[in-house]
Amino acid sequence: MMLDNKVAVVTGSGRGIGRGIALALAREGARLVINDVGCAVDGRGGEGDPAAQVCREIEELGGKAVPNYDSVSDFAGAANIIDTAVRSFGRIDILVNNAGIVRDRSIAKMSEEDFDAVLAVHLKGTFNCGRHALPIMKEQGFGRVINITSSAGLRGNFGQSNYGAAKAGIMGLTLVWAVEMEGRGITVNAVAPAGMTRMTGTIPGWDPDNPPPEMNPELNGALIAFLASDAAADVNGQLFGRKGFGYTLFQQPRPVALLYKDGPMNAGEIAANFDAVFREFLQPIGIPGLRRNK
């Protein structure tokens, strides 16, 4: 198995995409910390004990897993998530930063609290867990970090200022950490997954209880299991996605055209030359088929 003797933490893995990732890692031999606070999709309230349920599923597969209930948005709580792996299994090899919530509103209707809450879980939560895990990985000389981003952050989506900003920030964290960890036996990559879950349940026409086969959230796990393995030792600082039954690689943001003059330009000169240099490279906005009417 590709992850035999490896120890993994998957945040937000009690349901949906996180659960699918955890099961995929377990099938490849990893021992796991299943982190989930058991809240509703907006981060409020409690909804049973999904972390314990996923641990039981992993044990039925012949694997080993322990639950953790700390919030990634709390710096000390994130430390305890990582420490749970070290206490239970002696090390941490793999960190999948998946925990997230949604509070979708158009910018004219979004409250400060809605914005702050989503960034606290997605962006700060990713930082918190990485901050505690990466020093241990550096000391070990081995580590795999897979951050969960989204097309909403890479291309934009209606009604998701908070979510899109957080997911774009996670892309930035991924690229910075990849540079900082290069040559230390540690890789840091990001994946924009796909799947019908509770978090996509508000999209008109989507039924998370009856997803088409290609929208099964468990289909993301195989790519993440590969990225977590020794076979992906030379894959670092990359942004992947999933589309249907396939996997995609995003081009990182980089210049594609240059409007140049030997000396300063004024606005009129830019206007006169803009179309000839830039027009063919302008990108469409948004994610086709994912407009949210809120």
RODO-2510 file (C-alpha; in nm, 4 decimals, decimal comma):
residues 294
     n   res          X          Y          Z
     1     m     0,0000     0,0000     0,0000
     2     m     0,1250     0,3460    -0,0925
     3     l     0,0861     0,4974     0,2553
     4     d     0,1815     0,2057     0,4764
     5     n     0,3168     0,3262     0,8145
     6     k     0,2266     0,6885     0,7379
     7     v     0,0241     0,9011     0,9802
     8     a    -0,2280     1,1488     0,8450
     9     v    -0,4472     1,4275     0,9815
    10     v    -0,7520     1,5182     0,7715
    11     t    -0,9435     1,8166     0,9037
    12     g    -1,3177     1,8368     0,8517
    13     s    -1,3253     1,4669     0,7646
    14     g    -1,6470     1,3592     0,9330
    15     r    -1,8519     1,3975     0,6164
    16     g    -1,8415     1,4734     0,2456
    17     i    -1,5140     1,5341     0,0674
    18     g    -1,3079     1,5073     0,3862
    19     r    -1,4552     1,1683     0,4694
    20     g    -1,3793     1,0459     0,1171
    21     i    -1,0195     1,1632     0,1495
    22     a    -0,9790     0,9930     0,4880
    23     l    -1,1146     0,6629     0,3578
    24     a    -0,8833     0,6767     0,0555
    25     l    -0,5795     0,7345     0,2758
    26     a    -0,6863     0,4526     0,5077
    27     r    -0,7226     0,2117     0,2159
    28     e    -0,3608     0,2899     0,1255
    29     g    -0,2454     0,2016     0,4774
    30     a    -0,2321     0,5373     0,6574
    31     r    -0,3268     0,5705     1,0235
    32     l    -0,5497     0,8703     1,0731
    33     v    -0,6713     1,1493     1,2946
    34     i    -1,0287     1,2260     1,1935
    35     n    -1,0924     1,5874     1,2885
    36     d    -1,4476     1,7199     1,2837
    37     v    -1,6327     1,9508     1,5233
    38     g    -1,9672     1,8126     1,4081
    39     c    -2,1233     2,1470     1,3150
    40     a    -2,3724     2,2564     1,0532
    41     v    -2,2427     2,3797     0,7177
    42     d    -2,2392     2,7406     0,8405
    43     g    -2,0243     2,6518     1,1426
    44     r    -2,3073     2,6852     1,3929
    45     g    -2,4484     2,4213     1,6259
    46     g    -2,3708     2,0540     1,6618
    47     e    -2,4823     1,7589     1,4530
    48     g    -2,3858     1,4343     1,6234
    49     d    -2,0428     1,2698     1,6155
    50     p    -1,9404     1,2179     1,2520
    51     a    -1,5699     1,1878     1,3440
    52     a    -1,6349     0,8772     1,5537
    53     q    -1,8468     0,7276     1,2748
    54     v    -1,5665     0,7671     1,0187
    55     c    -1,3214     0,6117     1,2657
    56     r    -1,5507     0,3093     1,2857
    57     e    -1,5642     0,2893     0,9052
    58     i    -1,1839     0,2927     0,8892
    59     e    -1,1597     0,0228     1,1557
    60     e    -1,4013    -0,1902     0,9525
    61     l    -1,1560    -0,1584     0,6640
    62     g    -0,8829    -0,2934     0,8912
    63     g    -0,7242     0,0457     0,9539
    64     k    -0,6581     0,2606     1,2586
    65     a    -0,8065     0,6022     1,3329
    66     v    -0,8758     0,8281     1,6291
    67     p    -1,1208     1,1189     1,6470
    68     n    -1,0452     1,4806     1,7306
    69     y    -1,3010     1,7551     1,7940
    70     d    -1,0935     2,0753     1,8072
    71     s    -1,1692     2,3711     1,5804
    72     v    -0,9013     2,4512     1,3247
    73     s    -0,9870     2,8211     1,3662
    74     d    -0,8405     2,8182     1,7186
    75     f    -0,4592     2,8293     1,7267
    76     a    -0,4323     2,6170     2,0425
    77     g    -0,7005     2,3828     1,9130
    78     a    -0,5058     2,3298     1,5919
    79     a    -0,1980     2,2468     1,7985
    80     n    -0,3995     1,9778     1,9741
    81     i    -0,5168     1,8352     1,6405
    82     i    -0,1561     1,7813     1,5338
    83     d    -0,0554     1,6651     1,8819
    84     t    -0,3316     1,4028     1,8694
    85     a    -0,1460     1,2393     1,5794
    86     v     0,1873     1,2497     1,7608
    87     r     0,0402     1,1187     2,0882
    88     s    -0,1573     0,8436     1,9180
    89     f     0,0844     0,7275     1,6487
    90     g     0,4230     0,8856     1,7250
    91     r     0,4496     1,1205     1,4258
    92     i     0,2657     1,3138     1,1544
    93     d     0,3483     1,2561     0,7889
    94     i     0,0448     1,3919     0,6050
    95     l    -0,1752     1,6951     0,6668
    96     v    -0,4871     1,7539     0,4575
    97     n    -0,6358     2,0959     0,5331
    98     n    -0,9970     2,0342     0,4355
    99     a    -1,2151     2,1842     0,7108
   100     g    -1,4550     2,4499     0,5912
   101     i    -1,7900     2,6213     0,6230
   102     v    -2,0016     2,8323     0,3883
   103     r    -2,2145     3,1419     0,4467
   104     d    -2,3051     3,2544     0,0985
   105     r    -2,4380     3,6062     0,0421
   106     s    -2,3910     3,8669    -0,2268
   107     i    -2,1544     4,1432    -0,1203
   108     a    -2,4440     4,3835    -0,0561
   109     k    -2,5922     4,1396     0,1974
   110     m    -2,2858     3,9802     0,3573
   111     s    -2,2227     4,0692     0,7217
   112     e    -1,8813     4,1201     0,8748
   113     e    -1,9424     3,8168     1,0946
   114     d    -2,0201     3,6005     0,7890
   115     f    -1,6953     3,7114     0,6255
   116     d    -1,4812     3,6648     0,9357
   117     a    -1,6261     3,3230     1,0242
   118     v    -1,5522     3,1704     0,6839
   119     l    -1,1977     3,3086     0,6673
   120     a    -1,1335     3,1896     1,0236
   121     v    -1,2075     2,8280     0,9353
   122     h    -1,0676     2,8040     0,5822
   123     l    -0,7721     3,0412     0,5705
   124     k    -0,6678     3,0821     0,9322
   125     g    -0,7475     2,7167     0,9973
   126     t    -0,5125     2,6117     0,7184
   127     f    -0,2414     2,8398     0,8552
   128     n    -0,2959     2,7162     1,2122
   129     c    -0,2622     2,3482     1,1281
   130     g     0,0305     2,4033     0,8920
   131     r     0,2082     2,6165     1,1500
   132     h     0,1977     2,3321     1,4021
   133     a     0,2618     2,0428     1,1623
   134     l     0,5400     2,1749     0,9406
   135     p     0,8072     2,2161     1,2133
   136     i     0,7548     1,8500     1,3079
   137     m     0,7782     1,7455     0,9453
   138     k     1,0997     1,9460     0,9045
   139     e     1,2509     1,7660     1,2016
   140     q     1,1465     1,4298     1,0560
   141     g     1,2754     1,5194     0,7098
   142     f     0,9469     1,4104     0,5550
   143     g     0,6022     1,5541     0,5102
   144     r     0,3122     1,5981     0,2735
   145     v     0,0692     1,8897     0,2993
   146     i    -0,2357     1,9005     0,0741
   147     n    -0,4435     2,2156     0,1065
   148     i    -0,8003     2,2133    -0,0197
   149     t    -0,8735     2,5151    -0,2361
   150     s    -1,1635     2,5776    -0,4746
   151     s    -1,2426     2,7081    -0,8195
   152     a    -1,4415     2,9763    -0,6366
   153     g    -1,1088     3,1177    -0,5199
   154     l    -0,9171     3,0523    -0,8410
   155     r    -1,1815     3,1908    -1,0800
   156     g    -1,4540     3,3538    -0,8692
   157     n    -1,8173     3,2652    -0,7989
   158     f    -2,1293     3,4684    -0,7275
   159     g    -2,2171     3,5198    -0,3604
   160     q    -1,8890     3,3893    -0,2197
   161     s    -1,6720     3,6881    -0,1283
   162     n    -1,5760     3,5162     0,1977
   163     y    -1,5268     3,1657     0,0611
   164     g    -1,3525     3,2795    -0,2578
   165     a    -1,1157     3,5089    -0,0673
   166     a    -1,0287     3,2299     0,1740
   167     k    -0,9677     2,9762    -0,1004
   168     a    -0,7533     3,2206    -0,3002
   169     g    -0,5559     3,2838     0,0179
   170     i    -0,5039     2,9101     0,0569
   171     m    -0,3505     2,9066    -0,2905
   172     g    -0,1087     3,1737    -0,1715
   173     l    -0,0216     2,9783     0,1421
   174     t     0,0424     2,6710    -0,0701
   175     l     0,2846     2,8491    -0,3023
   176     v     0,4735     3,0142    -0,0150
   177     w     0,5023     2,6951     0,1893
   178     a     0,6175     2,5010    -0,1173
   179     v     0,9050     2,7463    -0,1605
   180     e     0,9932     2,7410     0,2086
   181     m     0,9860     2,3598     0,2359
   182     e     1,1630     2,2792    -0,0914
   183     g     1,4612     2,0502    -0,0397
   184     r     1,3500     1,9419     0,3077
   185     g     1,1668     1,6248     0,2077
   186     i     0,8339     1,8066     0,2308
   187     t     0,5906     1,8869    -0,0490
   188     v     0,2969     2,1270    -0,0360
   189     n     0,0259     2,1139    -0,3006
   190     a    -0,3359     2,2246    -0,3344
   191     v    -0,6408     2,0480    -0,4734
   192     a    -0,9714     2,2006    -0,5835
   193     p    -1,2050     1,9023    -0,5382
   194     a    -1,5503     1,8354    -0,6768
   195     g    -1,8507     1,6568    -0,5341
   196     m    -2,2073     1,6979    -0,4158
   197     t    -2,2077     1,7449    -0,0387
   198     r    -2,3937     1,9397     0,2300
   199     m    -2,1876     2,2442     0,1329
   200     t    -2,3146     2,2383    -0,2257
   201     g    -2,6733     2,1730    -0,1223
   202     t    -2,7762     2,5358    -0,1729
   203     i    -2,6937     2,5355    -0,5445
   204     p    -3,0239     2,5300    -0,7392
   205     g    -3,0898     2,1929    -0,9019
   206     w    -2,8250     2,0052    -0,7023
   207     d    -2,9411     1,7180    -0,4796
   208     p    -2,6587     1,6064    -0,2475
   209     d    -2,8525     1,2905    -0,1555
   210     n    -2,8620     1,1732    -0,5187
   211     p    -2,5376     1,2794    -0,6863
   212     p    -2,4532     1,1593    -1,0367
   213     p    -2,1644     0,9112    -1,0306
   214     e    -1,9047     1,1672    -1,1404
   215     m    -2,0002     1,3969    -0,8494
   216     n    -1,9333     1,1375    -0,5812
   217     p    -1,7168     1,3239    -0,3244
   218     e    -1,5115     1,0088    -0,2629
   219     l    -1,3552     1,0415    -0,6098
   220     n    -1,1167     1,3122    -0,4828
   221     g    -0,9381     1,0739    -0,2488
   222     a    -0,7227     0,8881    -0,5014
   223     l    -0,5424     1,2021    -0,6188
   224     i    -0,4769     1,3134    -0,2622
   225     a    -0,3510     0,9671    -0,1656
   226     f    -0,1041     0,9886    -0,4543
   227     l     0,0137     1,3376    -0,3553
   228     a     0,0638     1,2107     0,0007
   229     s     0,2828     0,9220    -0,1104
   230     d     0,6528     0,8720    -0,1776
   231     a     0,5671     0,8500    -0,5488
   232     a     0,4897     1,2245    -0,5506
   233     a     0,8186     1,3343    -0,3927
   234     d     0,8962     1,5644    -0,6879
   235     v     0,5493     1,7236    -0,7080
   236     n     0,5564     2,0497    -0,5146
   237     g     0,3747     2,3827    -0,5285
   238     q     0,1117     2,2641    -0,7766
   239     l    -0,2631     2,3323    -0,8013
   240     f    -0,4788     2,0371    -0,9018
   241     g    -0,8497     1,9899    -0,9528
   242     r    -1,1076     1,7297    -1,0422
   243     k    -1,3580     1,7379    -1,3274
   244     g    -1,5925     1,4432    -1,3743
   245     f    -1,3869     1,1274    -1,3560
   246     g    -1,0674     1,3133    -1,4481
   247     y    -0,8085     1,5252    -1,2700
   248     t    -0,6842     1,8637    -1,3814
   249     l    -0,3738     2,0748    -1,3336
   250     f    -0,4212     2,4513    -1,3032
   251     q    -0,1698     2,6908    -1,4521
   252     q    -0,0294     2,9085    -1,1770
   253     p    -0,0842     3,2854    -1,2126
   254     r     0,1914     3,4242    -1,4311
   255     p     0,2346     3,6998    -1,6931
   256     v     0,1139     3,6062    -2,0410
   257     a     0,1568     3,9376    -2,2254
   258     l     0,3620     4,2575    -2,1919
   259     l     0,2718     4,6096    -2,3008
   260     y     0,6064     4,7871    -2,3097
   261     k     0,7590     5,1215    -2,3994
   262     d     1,1118     5,2435    -2,3384
   263     g     0,9979     5,4919    -2,0750
   264     p     0,6774     5,5807    -1,8879
   265     m     0,3362     5,5525    -2,0578
   266     n     0,0324     5,7673    -2,0021
   267     a    -0,3266     5,6388    -1,9891
   268     g    -0,3950     5,7402    -2,3501
   269     e    -0,1010     5,5376    -2,4780
   270     i    -0,2200     5,2361    -2,2798
   271     a    -0,5705     5,2770    -2,4267
   272     a    -0,4328     5,3001    -2,7795
   273     n    -0,2351     4,9760    -2,7481
   274     f    -0,4396     4,7743    -2,4952
   275     d    -0,6441     4,5657    -2,7389
   276     a    -0,3517     4,4742    -2,9624
   277     v    -0,1468     4,3431    -2,6702
   278     f    -0,3940     4,2160    -2,4090
   279     r    -0,7382     4,1552    -2,5641
   280     e    -0,6807     3,7981    -2,6811
   281     f    -0,5557     3,6973    -2,3353
   282     l    -0,8438     3,8348    -2,1265
   283     q    -1,0071     3,5574    -1,9240
   284     p    -1,3794     3,4829    -1,8776
   285     i    -1,5064     3,5420    -1,5238
   286     g    -1,6725     3,2998    -1,2862
   287     i    -1,7348     2,9265    -1,2867
   288     p    -1,9804     2,8110    -1,5566
   289     g    -2,2867     2,6433    -1,4066
   290     l    -2,2151     2,7449    -1,0471
   291     r    -2,3870     3,0817    -1,0158
   292     r    -2,5576     3,1132    -0,6784
   293     n    -2,8591     3,3406    -0,6659
   294     k    -2,8298     3,4859    -0,3157
***
